[in-house]
Amino acid sequence: MEMPYNLDESHAFDVFHNVSRLEWDTMLFFYGVMVSVGGLSFIGYLDYASQFLYTDLDPTIANVLVGVVSAFIDNGTIMYAVLTMAPDISQGQWLLVTLTAGVGGSLLAIGSAAGVGLLGQAKGVYTFGAHLKWMPVIALGYAGSIFAHFLINARYF
């Protein structure tokens, strides 16, 4: 098995050499995410979304909705969009949005890169339908994690 790099090699710390070993489809996906979110910000949609989510709605409701949306759209993409919006919310709300985007991405297998990767690697063994049978348990964990967050981090709100 070839190691990603060998410390004895002359370019062990050559960033360009190490990046060249990454898979191009992965790099293009994340580049596309950044360009898409930047485009939405440039044309004003993220300002509109931020106004609706964090001003018109309560930030707690907004952050729970962000988590639910991350089940359908990659949770990294959703979190990057929220960071780009830069809403004026408390530290507790920032902790909540990171929690909900991360856990919410697992509600459906397509909401997280790990879920998509698992579906691709375990073809026929782990399917979208097989994941759906666990969705009620994951949703219960989602709600429980939000409840635990409010118990543990109440001082940050």
Rosetta constraint file for C-alpha pairs under 8 A:
AtomPair CA 4 CA 18 HARMONIC 7.87 0.50
AtomPair CA 5 CA 9 HARMONIC 7.53 0.50
AtomPair CA 5 CA 12 HARMONIC 6.07 0.50
AtomPair CA 5 CA 18 HARMONIC 7.65 0.50
AtomPair CA 6 CA 12 HARMONIC 6.17 0.50
AtomPair CA 7 CA 12 HARMONIC 5.27 0.50
AtomPair CA 8 CA 12 HARMONIC 7.05 0.50
AtomPair CA 11 CA 17 HARMONIC 7.03 0.50
AtomPair CA 12 CA 18 HARMONIC 7.92 0.50
AtomPair CA 13 CA 18 HARMONIC 7.76 0.50
AtomPair CA 14 CA 18 HARMONIC 6.42 0.50
AtomPair CA 15 CA 19 HARMONIC 6.07 0.50
AtomPair CA 16 CA 20 HARMONIC 6.02 0.50
AtomPair CA 17 CA 21 HARMONIC 6.84 0.50
AtomPair CA 18 CA 22 HARMONIC 7.37 0.50
AtomPair CA 22 CA 26 HARMONIC 7.61 0.50
AtomPair CA 22 CA 27 HARMONIC 7.33 0.50
AtomPair CA 23 CA 27 HARMONIC 6.56 0.50
AtomPair CA 24 CA 28 HARMONIC 5.97 0.50
AtomPair CA 25 CA 29 HARMONIC 6.03 0.50
AtomPair CA 26 CA 30 HARMONIC 6.49 0.50
AtomPair CA 27 CA 31 HARMONIC 6.10 0.50
AtomPair CA 28 CA 32 HARMONIC 5.89 0.50
AtomPair CA 29 CA 33 HARMONIC 6.22 0.50
AtomPair CA 30 CA 34 HARMONIC 6.27 0.50
AtomPair CA 31 CA 35 HARMONIC 6.20 0.50
AtomPair CA 32 CA 36 HARMONIC 5.92 0.50
AtomPair CA 33 CA 37 HARMONIC 6.11 0.50
AtomPair CA 33 CA 77 HARMONIC 6.16 0.50
AtomPair CA 34 CA 38 HARMONIC 5.97 0.50
AtomPair CA 34 CA 77 HARMONIC 7.90 0.50
AtomPair CA 34 CA 80 HARMONIC 7.83 0.50
AtomPair CA 35 CA 39 HARMONIC 6.00 0.50
AtomPair CA 36 CA 40 HARMONIC 6.23 0.50
AtomPair CA 37 CA 41 HARMONIC 6.15 0.50
AtomPair CA 37 CA 77 HARMONIC 7.74 0.50
AtomPair CA 37 CA 80 HARMONIC 7.51 0.50
AtomPair CA 37 CA 81 HARMONIC 5.94 0.50
AtomPair CA 37 CA 84 HARMONIC 7.88 0.50
AtomPair CA 38 CA 42 HARMONIC 6.03 0.50
AtomPair CA 39 CA 43 HARMONIC 6.26 0.50
AtomPair CA 40 CA 44 HARMONIC 6.23 0.50
AtomPair CA 40 CA 45 HARMONIC 5.28 0.50
AtomPair CA 40 CA 46 HARMONIC 5.91 0.50
AtomPair CA 41 CA 45 HARMONIC 5.88 0.50
AtomPair CA 41 CA 46 HARMONIC 4.95 0.50
AtomPair CA 41 CA 47 HARMONIC 6.86 0.50
AtomPair CA 41 CA 84 HARMONIC 7.50 0.50
AtomPair CA 41 CA 85 HARMONIC 7.76 0.50
AtomPair CA 44 CA 48 HARMONIC 6.43 0.50
AtomPair CA 45 CA 49 HARMONIC 6.09 0.50
AtomPair CA 46 CA 50 HARMONIC 5.88 0.50
AtomPair CA 46 CA 81 HARMONIC 7.37 0.50
AtomPair CA 46 CA 84 HARMONIC 7.83 0.50
AtomPair CA 46 CA 85 HARMONIC 5.95 0.50
AtomPair CA 47 CA 51 HARMONIC 6.07 0.50
AtomPair CA 47 CA 85 HARMONIC 6.47 0.50
AtomPair CA 48 CA 52 HARMONIC 6.21 0.50
AtomPair CA 49 CA 53 HARMONIC 5.92 0.50
AtomPair CA 50 CA 54 HARMONIC 5.58 0.50
AtomPair CA 50 CA 55 HARMONIC 7.33 0.50
AtomPair CA 50 CA 82 HARMONIC 7.89 0.50
AtomPair CA 50 CA 85 HARMONIC 5.95 0.50
AtomPair CA 50 CA 87 HARMONIC 6.57 0.50
AtomPair CA 51 CA 55 HARMONIC 5.14 0.50
AtomPair CA 51 CA 56 HARMONIC 6.46 0.50
AtomPair CA 52 CA 56 HARMONIC 4.88 0.50
AtomPair CA 52 CA 57 HARMONIC 6.37 0.50
AtomPair CA 53 CA 57 HARMONIC 5.26 0.50
AtomPair CA 53 CA 58 HARMONIC 7.39 0.50
AtomPair CA 53 CA 59 HARMONIC 6.89 0.50
AtomPair CA 53 CA 62 HARMONIC 5.09 0.50
AtomPair CA 54 CA 58 HARMONIC 6.31 0.50
AtomPair CA 54 CA 59 HARMONIC 5.12 0.50
AtomPair CA 54 CA 62 HARMONIC 6.35 0.50
AtomPair CA 54 CA 87 HARMONIC 6.62 0.50
AtomPair CA 54 CA 88 HARMONIC 7.97 0.50
AtomPair CA 54 CA 89 HARMONIC 7.90 0.50
AtomPair CA 55 CA 59 HARMONIC 7.57 0.50
AtomPair CA 57 CA 61 HARMONIC 6.69 0.50
AtomPair CA 57 CA 62 HARMONIC 6.29 0.50
AtomPair CA 58 CA 62 HARMONIC 6.20 0.50
AtomPair CA 59 CA 63 HARMONIC 6.01 0.50
AtomPair CA 59 CA 89 HARMONIC 7.29 0.50
AtomPair CA 59 CA 93 HARMONIC 6.96 0.50
AtomPair CA 60 CA 64 HARMONIC 6.26 0.50
AtomPair CA 60 CA 93 HARMONIC 6.83 0.50
AtomPair CA 60 CA 96 HARMONIC 7.78 0.50
AtomPair CA 61 CA 65 HARMONIC 6.16 0.50
AtomPair CA 62 CA 66 HARMONIC 6.14 0.50
AtomPair CA 63 CA 67 HARMONIC 6.37 0.50
AtomPair CA 63 CA 93 HARMONIC 7.44 0.50
AtomPair CA 63 CA 96 HARMONIC 6.62 0.50
AtomPair CA 63 CA 97 HARMONIC 4.97 0.50
AtomPair CA 63 CA 100 HARMONIC 6.73 0.50
AtomPair CA 64 CA 68 HARMONIC 6.46 0.50
AtomPair CA 64 CA 97 HARMONIC 7.30 0.50
AtomPair CA 64 CA 100 HARMONIC 6.09 0.50
AtomPair CA 65 CA 69 HARMONIC 6.12 0.50
AtomPair CA 66 CA 70 HARMONIC 6.14 0.50
AtomPair CA 66 CA 78 HARMONIC 7.28 0.50
AtomPair CA 66 CA 97 HARMONIC 7.13 0.50
AtomPair CA 66 CA 100 HARMONIC 6.95 0.50
AtomPair CA 66 CA 101 HARMONIC 6.26 0.50
AtomPair CA 67 CA 71 HARMONIC 6.91 0.50
AtomPair CA 67 CA 75 HARMONIC 7.91 0.50
AtomPair CA 67 CA 97 HARMONIC 7.17 0.50
AtomPair CA 67 CA 99 HARMONIC 7.93 0.50
AtomPair CA 67 CA 100 HARMONIC 4.28 0.50
AtomPair CA 67 CA 101 HARMONIC 4.25 0.50
AtomPair CA 67 CA 102 HARMONIC 7.27 0.50
AtomPair CA 67 CA 103 HARMONIC 7.12 0.50
AtomPair CA 67 CA 104 HARMONIC 4.41 0.50
AtomPair CA 67 CA 105 HARMONIC 6.80 0.50
AtomPair CA 68 CA 72 HARMONIC 7.63 0.50
AtomPair CA 68 CA 100 HARMONIC 7.66 0.50
AtomPair CA 68 CA 101 HARMONIC 7.64 0.50
AtomPair CA 68 CA 104 HARMONIC 5.41 0.50
AtomPair CA 68 CA 105 HARMONIC 7.48 0.50
AtomPair CA 68 CA 107 HARMONIC 7.74 0.50
AtomPair CA 69 CA 73 HARMONIC 6.33 0.50
AtomPair CA 69 CA 78 HARMONIC 7.87 0.50
AtomPair CA 69 CA 104 HARMONIC 7.56 0.50
AtomPair CA 69 CA 105 HARMONIC 7.96 0.50
AtomPair CA 70 CA 74 HARMONIC 5.76 0.50
AtomPair CA 70 CA 75 HARMONIC 4.67 0.50
AtomPair CA 70 CA 78 HARMONIC 6.10 0.50
AtomPair CA 70 CA 101 HARMONIC 5.67 0.50
AtomPair CA 70 CA 102 HARMONIC 7.85 0.50
AtomPair CA 70 CA 104 HARMONIC 5.66 0.50
AtomPair CA 70 CA 105 HARMONIC 4.75 0.50
AtomPair CA 70 CA 111 HARMONIC 5.64 0.50
AtomPair CA 70 CA 112 HARMONIC 7.88 0.50
AtomPair CA 71 CA 75 HARMONIC 7.14 0.50
AtomPair CA 71 CA 104 HARMONIC 5.38 0.50
AtomPair CA 71 CA 105 HARMONIC 4.17 0.50
AtomPair CA 71 CA 106 HARMONIC 6.19 0.50
AtomPair CA 71 CA 107 HARMONIC 5.33 0.50
AtomPair CA 71 CA 108 HARMONIC 5.21 0.50
AtomPair CA 71 CA 109 HARMONIC 7.61 0.50
AtomPair CA 71 CA 110 HARMONIC 6.80 0.50
AtomPair CA 71 CA 111 HARMONIC 4.18 0.50
AtomPair CA 71 CA 112 HARMONIC 7.40 0.50
AtomPair CA 72 CA 105 HARMONIC 7.37 0.50
AtomPair CA 72 CA 108 HARMONIC 6.93 0.50
AtomPair CA 72 CA 110 HARMONIC 6.38 0.50
AtomPair CA 72 CA 111 HARMONIC 5.06 0.50
AtomPair CA 73 CA 77 HARMONIC 7.07 0.50
AtomPair CA 73 CA 78 HARMONIC 6.89 0.50
AtomPair CA 73 CA 105 HARMONIC 7.71 0.50
AtomPair CA 73 CA 110 HARMONIC 7.38 0.50
AtomPair CA 73 CA 111 HARMONIC 5.29 0.50
AtomPair CA 73 CA 112 HARMONIC 7.87 0.50
AtomPair CA 74 CA 78 HARMONIC 6.44 0.50
AtomPair CA 74 CA 105 HARMONIC 6.69 0.50
AtomPair CA 74 CA 110 HARMONIC 7.16 0.50
AtomPair CA 74 CA 111 HARMONIC 4.57 0.50
AtomPair CA 74 CA 112 HARMONIC 5.13 0.50
AtomPair CA 74 CA 113 HARMONIC 6.77 0.50
AtomPair CA 75 CA 79 HARMONIC 6.09 0.50
AtomPair CA 75 CA 101 HARMONIC 5.45 0.50
AtomPair CA 75 CA 102 HARMONIC 6.15 0.50
AtomPair CA 75 CA 104 HARMONIC 7.62 0.50
AtomPair CA 75 CA 105 HARMONIC 5.22 0.50
AtomPair CA 75 CA 111 HARMONIC 5.93 0.50
AtomPair CA 75 CA 112 HARMONIC 5.68 0.50
AtomPair CA 76 CA 80 HARMONIC 6.09 0.50
AtomPair CA 76 CA 101 HARMONIC 7.81 0.50
AtomPair CA 76 CA 112 HARMONIC 7.55 0.50
AtomPair CA 77 CA 81 HARMONIC 6.22 0.50
AtomPair CA 78 CA 82 HARMONIC 6.32 0.50
AtomPair CA 78 CA 101 HARMONIC 7.08 0.50
AtomPair CA 79 CA 83 HARMONIC 6.13 0.50
AtomPair CA 79 CA 97 HARMONIC 7.89 0.50
AtomPair CA 79 CA 98 HARMONIC 7.14 0.50
AtomPair CA 79 CA 101 HARMONIC 6.52 0.50
AtomPair CA 80 CA 84 HARMONIC 6.10 0.50
AtomPair CA 81 CA 85 HARMONIC 6.18 0.50
AtomPair CA 82 CA 86 HARMONIC 6.35 0.50
AtomPair CA 82 CA 87 HARMONIC 7.53 0.50
AtomPair CA 83 CA 87 HARMONIC 7.84 0.50
AtomPair CA 89 CA 93 HARMONIC 5.95 0.50
AtomPair CA 89 CA 94 HARMONIC 6.79 0.50
AtomPair CA 90 CA 94 HARMONIC 6.42 0.50
AtomPair CA 90 CA 156 HARMONIC 6.93 0.50
AtomPair CA 90 CA 157 HARMONIC 6.05 0.50
AtomPair CA 91 CA 95 HARMONIC 6.25 0.50
AtomPair CA 91 CA 156 HARMONIC 5.76 0.50
AtomPair CA 91 CA 157 HARMONIC 6.94 0.50
AtomPair CA 92 CA 96 HARMONIC 6.13 0.50
AtomPair CA 92 CA 153 HARMONIC 6.57 0.50
AtomPair CA 92 CA 154 HARMONIC 7.46 0.50
AtomPair CA 92 CA 155 HARMONIC 7.86 0.50
AtomPair CA 92 CA 156 HARMONIC 4.53 0.50
AtomPair CA 92 CA 157 HARMONIC 5.09 0.50
AtomPair CA 93 CA 97 HARMONIC 6.14 0.50
AtomPair CA 93 CA 157 HARMONIC 7.01 0.50
AtomPair CA 94 CA 98 HARMONIC 6.35 0.50
AtomPair CA 95 CA 99 HARMONIC 6.22 0.50
AtomPair CA 96 CA 100 HARMONIC 6.04 0.50
AtomPair CA 96 CA 146 HARMONIC 7.29 0.50
AtomPair CA 96 CA 149 HARMONIC 7.14 0.50
AtomPair CA 97 CA 101 HARMONIC 5.90 0.50
AtomPair CA 98 CA 102 HARMONIC 6.08 0.50
AtomPair CA 99 CA 103 HARMONIC 6.06 0.50
AtomPair CA 99 CA 145 HARMONIC 7.85 0.50
AtomPair CA 99 CA 146 HARMONIC 7.75 0.50
AtomPair CA 100 CA 104 HARMONIC 5.26 0.50
AtomPair CA 100 CA 105 HARMONIC 7.97 0.50
AtomPair CA 100 CA 142 HARMONIC 7.35 0.50
AtomPair CA 100 CA 146 HARMONIC 7.46 0.50
AtomPair CA 101 CA 105 HARMONIC 5.95 0.50
AtomPair CA 102 CA 106 HARMONIC 7.32 0.50
AtomPair CA 103 CA 107 HARMONIC 7.26 0.50
AtomPair CA 103 CA 142 HARMONIC 6.14 0.50
AtomPair CA 104 CA 111 HARMONIC 7.65 0.50
AtomPair CA 104 CA 142 HARMONIC 6.62 0.50
AtomPair CA 105 CA 109 HARMONIC 7.58 0.50
AtomPair CA 105 CA 110 HARMONIC 7.64 0.50
AtomPair CA 105 CA 111 HARMONIC 4.25 0.50
AtomPair CA 105 CA 112 HARMONIC 5.07 0.50
AtomPair CA 106 CA 110 HARMONIC 7.79 0.50
AtomPair CA 106 CA 111 HARMONIC 5.98 0.50
AtomPair CA 106 CA 112 HARMONIC 6.20 0.50
AtomPair CA 106 CA 115 HARMONIC 7.12 0.50
AtomPair CA 106 CA 138 HARMONIC 7.29 0.50
AtomPair CA 107 CA 111 HARMONIC 7.21 0.50
AtomPair CA 107 CA 135 HARMONIC 5.81 0.50
AtomPair CA 107 CA 138 HARMONIC 5.98 0.50
AtomPair CA 107 CA 139 HARMONIC 6.40 0.50
AtomPair CA 108 CA 115 HARMONIC 7.99 0.50
AtomPair CA 108 CA 128 HARMONIC 7.89 0.50
AtomPair CA 108 CA 131 HARMONIC 7.09 0.50
AtomPair CA 108 CA 132 HARMONIC 6.96 0.50
AtomPair CA 108 CA 135 HARMONIC 7.09 0.50
AtomPair CA 109 CA 115 HARMONIC 4.57 0.50
AtomPair CA 109 CA 116 HARMONIC 6.13 0.50
AtomPair CA 109 CA 119 HARMONIC 7.59 0.50
AtomPair CA 109 CA 128 HARMONIC 6.46 0.50
AtomPair CA 109 CA 131 HARMONIC 6.45 0.50
AtomPair CA 110 CA 115 HARMONIC 5.98 0.50
AtomPair CA 110 CA 116 HARMONIC 5.44 0.50
AtomPair CA 111 CA 115 HARMONIC 7.03 0.50
AtomPair CA 111 CA 116 HARMONIC 7.67 0.50
AtomPair CA 112 CA 116 HARMONIC 6.38 0.50
AtomPair CA 113 CA 117 HARMONIC 5.99 0.50
AtomPair CA 114 CA 118 HARMONIC 6.07 0.50
AtomPair CA 115 CA 119 HARMONIC 6.19 0.50
AtomPair CA 116 CA 120 HARMONIC 6.22 0.50
AtomPair CA 117 CA 121 HARMONIC 6.15 0.50
AtomPair CA 118 CA 122 HARMONIC 5.83 0.50
AtomPair CA 118 CA 126 HARMONIC 7.41 0.50
AtomPair CA 119 CA 123 HARMONIC 6.02 0.50
AtomPair CA 119 CA 126 HARMONIC 5.98 0.50
AtomPair CA 119 CA 127 HARMONIC 6.02 0.50
AtomPair CA 119 CA 128 HARMONIC 7.33 0.50
AtomPair CA 122 CA 126 HARMONIC 5.41 0.50
AtomPair CA 122 CA 127 HARMONIC 7.76 0.50
AtomPair CA 123 CA 127 HARMONIC 6.86 0.50
AtomPair CA 126 CA 130 HARMONIC 6.02 0.50
AtomPair CA 126 CA 131 HARMONIC 7.17 0.50
AtomPair CA 127 CA 131 HARMONIC 6.29 0.50
AtomPair CA 128 CA 132 HARMONIC 6.28 0.50
AtomPair CA 129 CA 133 HARMONIC 6.71 0.50
AtomPair CA 130 CA 134 HARMONIC 7.33 0.50
AtomPair CA 131 CA 135 HARMONIC 6.63 0.50
AtomPair CA 134 CA 138 HARMONIC 6.30 0.50
AtomPair CA 135 CA 139 HARMONIC 5.92 0.50
AtomPair CA 136 CA 140 HARMONIC 6.14 0.50
AtomPair CA 137 CA 141 HARMONIC 6.24 0.50
AtomPair CA 138 CA 142 HARMONIC 6.05 0.50
AtomPair CA 139 CA 143 HARMONIC 6.23 0.50
AtomPair CA 140 CA 144 HARMONIC 5.99 0.50
AtomPair CA 141 CA 145 HARMONIC 5.90 0.50
AtomPair CA 142 CA 146 HARMONIC 6.47 0.50
AtomPair CA 143 CA 147 HARMONIC 6.29 0.50
AtomPair CA 144 CA 148 HARMONIC 6.05 0.50
AtomPair CA 145 CA 149 HARMONIC 5.99 0.50
AtomPair CA 146 CA 150 HARMONIC 6.42 0.50
AtomPair CA 147 CA 151 HARMONIC 6.42 0.50
AtomPair CA 148 CA 152 HARMONIC 6.03 0.50
AtomPair CA 149 CA 153 HARMONIC 5.63 0.50
AtomPair CA 149 CA 154 HARMONIC 7.65 0.50
AtomPair CA 150 CA 154 HARMONIC 5.18 0.50
AtomPair CA 153 CA 157 HARMONIC 7.64 0.50
